[in-house]
Amino acid sequence: MSFTIGSAPKRTVTVYMDTGSDTVWFPCKPFTCIMCEGKYDPKTTPSPHNLSASAEPVTCQSRACSAVHSGLPTSDLCATARCPLESIEMSECSRYACPSFYYAYGDGSFVARLYKDILEIPMSTPPALLIKNFTFGCAHEALGEPIGVAGFGRGALSLPAQLAEFSPHLGSQFSYCLVSHSFDADRVQQLSPLILGRVDSRIGENKQKRVGNPQHDDFAYTPMLENSKHPYYYYVGLEAITVGNRRLPAPENMKTIDGKGNGGMVVDSGTTYTMLPEIFYNSIVSEFGKRLNSGYKRARSVEDRSGLSPCYYVARSGVKGVVPQLVLHFGGNSSVLMPRRNYFYEFMDGGDDGKVKRNVGCMMLMNGGYFPDSGGPAGLLGNYQQQGLEVVYDLLKKRVGFAKRKCASLWDRLS
């Protein structure tokens, strides 16, 4: 997503949208990115930014500073910022900036300082959304994170949380609709729409804001699970997965969260593939294979090269009607039929070194391994499995909804 920050002058910033984190940040000059080779295109990726003259450091005694430092007391943070003891005792450290903070993802990290400035988000119809005193991180060093992220998680500094202070309607409900993945950037014709203030079509005054204004709510909703140990993620309970006509129950730790904060499934727009516990994953693969092995040969060499598994050599005419359907069953009697392309990817293999080209199909779910004592979520619902679906996050009713969509066409309906 893109927005502008500042007013003297405005800076256009492009970042990734991520429901699995809760901080908004972007690279600032000077910027060093470690192990970032091959993770971005220098021709299309914006350069690190200079802060505008209107940007102000967030103070050490602010709630935002405490929030980004995992709830540390402001007295400790102001001491780190070298505010004198007498000033700390009198809460007179407004001239001292919030110390730098460290933030880690599953595959990268960064160090940044907090600032506040004017945020402007372009809308599908004018005017743009303008928010004063928006808090964000300005990073000068990152590991494996060259671009920046707009965190949409449940923390106090996420973009929805800050929107909610400006407009409760805009910050309490949002949705996105991911256009189909393409590994050829030239084929991507339309961006994925992000809808702020997404609402149930049956809620009185907001009814006209429903996309296309259907006469019924066609989302399949599942309740969010609360996790006091990891409160920033969107957890749901996965009850089972149906492969073909066989329903395979999920392990108990995917359905609920225990007192230590372990279990559940995180809905994460920032992770590519869905991750399942090893034993459950193996049962899905086994059932999937039973329905393909009779007619298709396993493509072991493709699995070794690509890291995908299981893979099969399939007919050039395609696999429509052959690949078993996949249905995810969530808590609250909510079921989502996955489009085939969300879990079975077809491509041509070979052609190099005189090898014959063959059509290959691979299942796109991932083995999350067996770590019974590691803690954290039992599984992740990645963005590859969310393509072609509008996913709505209703923070008022604490639920996540899924509905099949032609995502590119939502732009016309929104306008």
C-alpha positions in Angstrom: 0.0 0.0 0.0 1.1 3.6 -0.5 0.5 6.8 1.5 2.2 10.2 2.0 3.8 11.3 5.2 4.6 14.9 6.2 3.8 18.2 4.9 7.0 20.1 4.2 7.3 18.4 1.8 5.1 15.3 1.5 6.9 12.0 1.1 5.2 9.2 -0.8 5.8 5.9 1.0 5.1 2.4 -0.3 5.1 -0.5 2.2 3.8 -4.0 2.7 0.5 -4.5 4.4 0.8 -7.1 7.2 -1.9 -8.3 9.6 0.8 -10.3 11.5 2.6 -7.3 13.0 1.5 -4.1 14.7 3.9 -1.3 13.8 4.1 1.0 10.8 7.7 1.7 9.6 9.8 2.5 6.6 13.4 3.0 5.7 15.0 6.4 6.3 18.3 7.9 5.0 20.9 6.7 5.7 19.7 3.1 5.5 21.6 -0.1 5.6 19.9 -3.4 4.8 21.7 -6.6 5.7 21.0 -9.8 3.7 18.6 -8.0 1.4 20.1 -9.0 -1.9 17.4 -10.5 -4.2 14.5 -9.4 -2.0 13.6 -6.3 -4.0 13.9 -4.8 -7.4 16.2 -1.7 -7.2 14.5 -0.3 -10.4 11.0 -0.2 -8.8 11.6 0.0 -5.1 11.6 3.6 -3.7 14.7 4.9 -2.2 14.9 5.4 1.6 13.2 8.6 2.7 14.2 11.8 4.3 11.9 12.9 7.1 9.9 16.0 6.4 10.4 19.2 8.4 7.0 18.6 10.1 8.1 15.3 11.6 8.7 15.3 15.4 10.3 12.7 17.6 8.0 10.8 19.9 8.9 11.5 23.6 10.1 8.9 26.0 7.2 9.6 28.4 4.5 8.9 25.8 2.2 5.8 25.7 3.4 5.2 22.2 7.0 4.8 23.4 5.9 2.4 26.1 3.9 0.4 23.6 6.7 0.0 21.1 9.0 -1.2 23.9 6.6 -4.0 24.9 5.0 -2.0 27.7 8.1 -0.9 29.6 7.5 1.9 32.1 8.1 5.3 30.7 10.3 6.1 33.7 12.7 3.3 32.5 12.6 4.6 29.0 13.3 8.2 30.0 16.2 7.0 32.1 17.6 5.3 29.0 17.0 8.5 27.1 19.2 10.3 29.7 16.4 12.4 31.2 17.6 13.6 34.6 16.1 11.8 37.7 14.4 15.0 39.0 12.6 15.4 35.6 11.6 11.8 35.5 10.0 12.1 39.0 8.2 15.2 37.8 7.2 13.7 34.4 9.0 16.5 32.7 10.9 14.6 30.0 9.0 15.8 27.0 12.3 17.1 25.5 13.8 13.6 25.4 13.1 11.3 22.5 11.9 7.7 22.8 14.9 5.4 22.6 15.4 3.3 19.5 13.5 0.0 19.4 14.1 -3.4 17.9 11.3 -5.3 16.1 11.6 -8.8 14.7 9.6 -10.8 12.1 9.8 -14.5 11.3 12.4 -13.8 8.6 13.8 -10.4 9.4 14.1 -7.5 11.8 14.9 -3.7 12.1 15.9 -1.0 14.5 14.1 2.3 14.3 13.1 5.5 16.2 9.5 6.7 16.6 8.3 9.9 15.0 4.9 11.5 14.5 3.7 13.4 11.4 0.7 14.0 9.1 -0.4 10.8 7.3 -2.4 11.0 4.1 -4.0 7.9 2.6 -5.5 8.1 -0.9 -9.0 6.8 -1.2 -10.8 5.3 -4.2 -12.9 8.5 -4.3 -11.6 11.9 -3.1 -10.8 13.4 -0.6 -7.8 11.6 0.8 -7.9 10.5 4.5 -5.8 12.9 6.6 -4.5 12.0 10.1 -2.4 14.3 12.2 0.2 13.1 14.8 0.4 9.6 13.2 3.1 7.5 14.8 5.6 5.5 12.8 9.0 4.0 12.9 12.0 5.5 10.9 14.5 2.7 10.4 18.2 3.2 9.5 19.1 -0.5 9.7 17.3 -3.7 8.9 17.9 -7.4 8.4 16.2 -8.9 5.4 13.5 -6.2 5.3 14.3 -3.6 2.6 11.0 -2.0 2.0 8.9 -1.3 5.2 5.6 -2.5 6.6 2.2 -1.2 7.6 1.3 -3.4 10.6 -2.5 -4.1 10.7 -2.3 -6.3 13.8 -4.1 -5.7 17.1 -1.4 -3.5 18.8 -1.8 0.1 19.9 0.5 1.4 17.1 -1.0 -0.5 14.2 -2.5 1.4 11.4 -6.1 0.3 12.3 -5.6 1.2 16.0 -4.4 4.7 15.1 -7.2 5.1 12.5 -9.7 4.1 15.3 -8.6 7.1 17.3 -9.4 9.4 14.3 -12.5 7.5 13.2 -13.8 4.4 15.1 -15.7 3.2 12.0 -12.6 3.2 9.8 -10.3 1.6 12.4 -12.6 -1.1 13.7 -13.3 -2.9 10.5 -11.2 -3.5 7.3 -10.9 -6.0 4.6 -8.6 -6.8 1.7 -8.9 -8.9 -1.4 -5.7 -10.4 -2.8 -5.6 -10.7 -6.6 -4.2 -14.0 -7.8 -0.5 -14.6 -7.3 1.6 -14.4 -10.4 5.3 -15.3 -10.5 5.6 -13.1 -13.6 5.4 -9.5 -12.5 4.5 -8.3 -16.0 1.2 -10.2 -15.7 0.0 -8.3 -12.6 -2.5 -5.8 -14.0 -4.3 -4.6 -11.0 -3.4 -4.0 -7.3 -5.2 -5.7 -4.5 -7.9 -3.5 -2.9 -7.7 -2.6 0.8 -11.1 -1.5 2.2 -11.1 0.6 5.4 -14.3 0.8 7.4 -15.7 -2.5 5.9 -19.0 -3.1 7.5 -21.8 -5.7 7.6 -24.4 -4.7 5.0 -27.2 -5.0 7.6 -25.8 -2.2 9.9 -28.2 0.7 9.4 -26.4 3.9 8.4 -23.4 2.2 6.9 -25.4 0.0 4.6 -24.7 2.0 1.5 -20.9 1.6 2.1 -21.2 -2.2 1.5 -19.3 -3.0 -1.8 -21.9 -3.6 -4.5 -24.6 -3.3 -1.7 -25.7 -6.9 -1.8 -29.0 -7.8 -0.1 -27.3 -10.4 2.2 -24.0 -10.8 4.0 -22.2 -13.6 2.2 -19.1 -13.8 4.5 -18.4 -17.0 6.3 -17.4 -15.7 9.8 -15.3 -17.4 12.5 -14.7 -16.0 16.0 -11.3 -14.5 16.9 -9.6 -16.3 19.7 -8.2 -14.2 22.5 -4.6 -14.7 23.5 -3.3 -12.7 26.5 0.3 -13.8 25.9 0.3 -12.8 22.2 -2.5 -10.2 21.9 -1.4 -8.7 18.7 -2.3 -11.5 16.3 -5.6 -12.5 14.7 -6.2 -16.0 16.0 -8.9 -18.3 14.8 -9.7 -22.0 15.5 -9.3 -24.5 12.7 -11.6 -27.5 13.3 -10.8 -29.7 10.3 -9.8 -29.8 6.6 -11.8 -31.8 4.1 -9.9 -33.3 1.2 -12.2 -34.5 -1.5 -15.1 -36.0 0.5 -13.0 -37.0 3.6 -13.0 -34.7 6.6 -9.8 -34.8 8.6 -10.1 -33.4 12.1 -7.4 -30.8 13.1 -5.4 -31.4 16.3 -6.8 -29.9 19.5 -4.1 -27.2 19.7 -5.3 -25.7 16.4 -8.8 -25.3 17.7 -8.1 -23.5 21.0 -5.4 -21.5 22.9 -4.2 -22.8 26.2 -3.3 -20.8 29.3 0.3 -20.4 28.2 -0.8 -18.7 25.0 0.0 -21.7 22.8 -2.2 -23.0 19.9 -4.7 -21.6 17.5 -4.2 -20.5 13.9 -3.0 -17.0 12.9 -4.5 -15.3 9.9 -1.4 -13.5 8.4 -1.3 -11.5 5.2 2.4 -11.2 5.6 3.2 -14.9 5.4 3.1 -16.5 2.0 2.0 -20.1 2.6 -0.2 -21.8 5.1 1.8 -23.8 7.7 0.3 -26.8 9.4 1.7 -29.0 12.2 3.7 -31.9 10.8 1.4 -34.8 11.8 -1.7 -33.0 10.5 0.1 -31.9 7.4 1.2 -35.4 6.6 -2.4 -36.7 6.9 -3.5 -34.0 4.4 -0.7 -34.9 2.0 -1.5 -38.6 2.3 -5.2 -38.2 1.6 -4.4 -35.8 -1.3 -2.0 -38.3 -2.8 -4.5 -41.2 -2.6 -6.7 -39.2 -5.0 -3.9 -38.4 -7.5 -1.4 -41.3 -7.3 -3.5 -43.6 -9.4 -3.2 -41.4 -12.5 -0.2 -39.1 -12.0 3.5 -39.8 -11.3 5.2 -38.1 -8.4 7.7 -35.4 -9.6 10.4 -36.1 -7.0 13.1 -34.2 -8.9 10.9 -31.1 -9.0 10.3 -31.4 -5.3 14.1 -31.5 -4.6 14.7 -28.4 -6.7 11.7 -26.3 -5.7 11.2 -27.2 -2.1 7.5 -27.7 -2.8 5.8 -31.0 -2.0 4.0 -33.1 -3.1 4.4 -32.5 -6.8 3.0 -34.5 -9.7 3.4 -34.6 -13.5 0.0 -33.8 -14.8 -1.7 -33.7 -18.2 -1.2 -30.6 -20.4 -4.9 -30.2 -20.6 -4.9 -29.4 -16.9 -6.3 -31.0 -13.8 -9.8 -29.6 -13.6 -12.1 -32.2 -12.1 -9.1 -34.4 -11.0 -7.5 -32.4 -8.1 -9.6 -33.0 -5.0 -11.4 -30.0 -3.5 -10.0 -28.5 -0.2 -12.3 -27.1 2.4 -11.1 -25.3 5.6 -13.5 -25.7 8.6 -13.2 -23.0 11.2 -14.8 -22.5 14.6 -18.3 -21.1 14.6 -19.6 -23.6 12.0 -17.7 -21.6 9.3 -16.4 -23.4 6.2 -14.3 -21.9 3.3 -14.1 -23.8 0.0 -10.6 -23.1 -1.4 -10.2 -22.2 -5.1 -8.0 -24.8 -6.7 -5.3 -22.4 -7.6 -4.9 -21.5 -3.9 -3.5 -24.9 -3.0 -2.4 -26.6 -6.3 0.0 -24.6 -8.5 0.6 -25.7 -12.1 3.7 -24.8 -14.1 6.0 -26.0 -16.9 9.1 -27.8 -15.9 12.1 -28.6 -18.1 13.2 -27.2 -21.4 16.8 -26.6 -20.2 19.7 -28.7 -21.4 17.5 -30.4 -23.9 15.1 -31.8 -21.4 11.5 -32.2 -22.4 9.0 -29.7 -21.0 6.4 -31.3 -18.7 3.4 -29.9 -16.9 3.8 -30.1 -13.1 1.4 -29.4 -10.3 2.4 -28.9 -6.6 0.4 -28.7 -3.5 1.0 -25.3 -1.8 0.5 -26.1 1.9 3.6 -26.2 4.0 4.9 -28.5 6.7 5.3 -26.4 9.9 7.3 -29.1 11.6 6.9 -30.9 14.9 7.7 -28.6 17.8 5.3 -29.6 20.6 7.1 -27.5 23.3 8.0 -24.5 21.2 4.9 -22.5 22.0 3.1 -19.9 19.9 0.5 -20.5 17.2 -0.1 -24.1 16.0 -0.6 -22.9 12.4 -0.6 -20.0 10.0 -3.1 -19.1 7.2 -0.9 -17.5 4.6 -1.7 -15.1 1.8 -1.3 -17.6 -1.0 -4.4 -19.4 0.4 -6.2 -16.1 0.8 -6.0 -15.1 -2.9 -9.4 -14.6 -4.6 -11.1 -14.2 -1.2 -12.1 -11.0 0.5 -11.0 -11.3 4.1 -12.7 -9.0 6.5 -11.5 -8.3 10.1 -14.4 -7.1 12.3 -12.8 -5.8 15.5 -16.1 -4.8 17.0 -17.7 -8.3 16.8 -14.2 -10.0 17.1 -14.5 -12.2 14.1 -12.8 -12.8 10.7 -14.9 -13.4 7.6 -14.2 -14.9 4.2 -16.0 -14.5 0.9 -15.1 -15.5 -2.7 -14.5 -12.5 -4.9 -13.1 -11.4 -8.2 -10.7 -9.0 -6.5 -9.7 -6.8 -9.4 -13.4 -6.0 -10.1 -13.8 -4.6 -6.6 -12.1 -1.4 -7.7 -14.9 -0.6 -10.1 -17.5 -1.4 -7.5 -15.8 0.7 -4.9 -15.7 3.7 -7.2 
